[in-house]
């Protein structure tokens, strides 16, 4: 349901919980913070504290958290080397990853663990849901995978060392300034470039500098492959070389064509695209049902009990202030 034109657009805050937990685990392990039951809580507290700050800044109507299915992976089943080479997680981090969903559920926020899928699939679905429902969306993550979901409806708050206040909010204009590609082309750009963190090699010889030129001058990878199939890449070469002449750089059209037509290049691109593309997930978000999970405001007694269990009074006070007041759109 779309909001009436005379009120502020509703806002969904969607959080990549594993990326925040990993980041806070490494940044805060030295504190050895424990909850009132004596269990490790520094990553959980760090994630929650950052999201409370984000809620304070953005005043969303709903907050949901995406979690990874830690028991099965569709992507790993299709590609056993997926994310190979990452360091094993230590026990304290694993413990907090496994407790995150229960903590968020107890608080009254919405935690989504899609079977066989990942938090980024939840982010992708949140962006789609927001556009369909006429909401705005902010994705909170430290992972650039979510850049593929940036649009006029969806921005990405990419957490960096400065925390919430020091992190850039990326919209289509800022994404183009960073990478030289339109937001709707980012997924194709990423598939060409590859992603070392997921152990996905890119198309050989096409990286962060040449991929934007190709996409900007030809328009899309669908147009690239069509020109290669039907015109032997002549239009591709002409468009890229024309750009080279205008910008005063050596021509690279034929070299790009040779790399795109090399054995395995198209297959590598298509494989990366299939692995990177977000899957549709049922979020279970029901804004028309009062008090359903994820909708703000939350019950103060519940907030005080759950956040208080982490044992940091200032965080409990912040949670009571930002989670129990009506969202900005209600005004």
Secondary structure, 3 states (H helix, E strand, C coil): CCCCCCCCCCEEEEEEHHHHHHHHHHHHHHHCCECCCCCECHHHHHHHHHHHHHHHHHCCCEEEEEECCCCCCHHHHHCCCCCCCCCCCCHHHHHHHHHHHHHHHHHCCEEEECCCCCHHHHHHHHHHHHHHHCCEEEEEECCHHHHHHCCCCEEEEECCCCCCCCCEEECHHHHHHHHCCCHHHHHHHHHHHCEHHHCECCCCCCCCCHHHHHHHHHCCHHHHHHHHHHHCCHHHHHHHHHHHHHHCCCCCHHHHHHHHCCCCHHHHHHHHHHHHCCCCCCCCCCCCCCCCCCECCCCHHHHHHHHHCCCCHHHHHHHHHHHCCCCHHHC
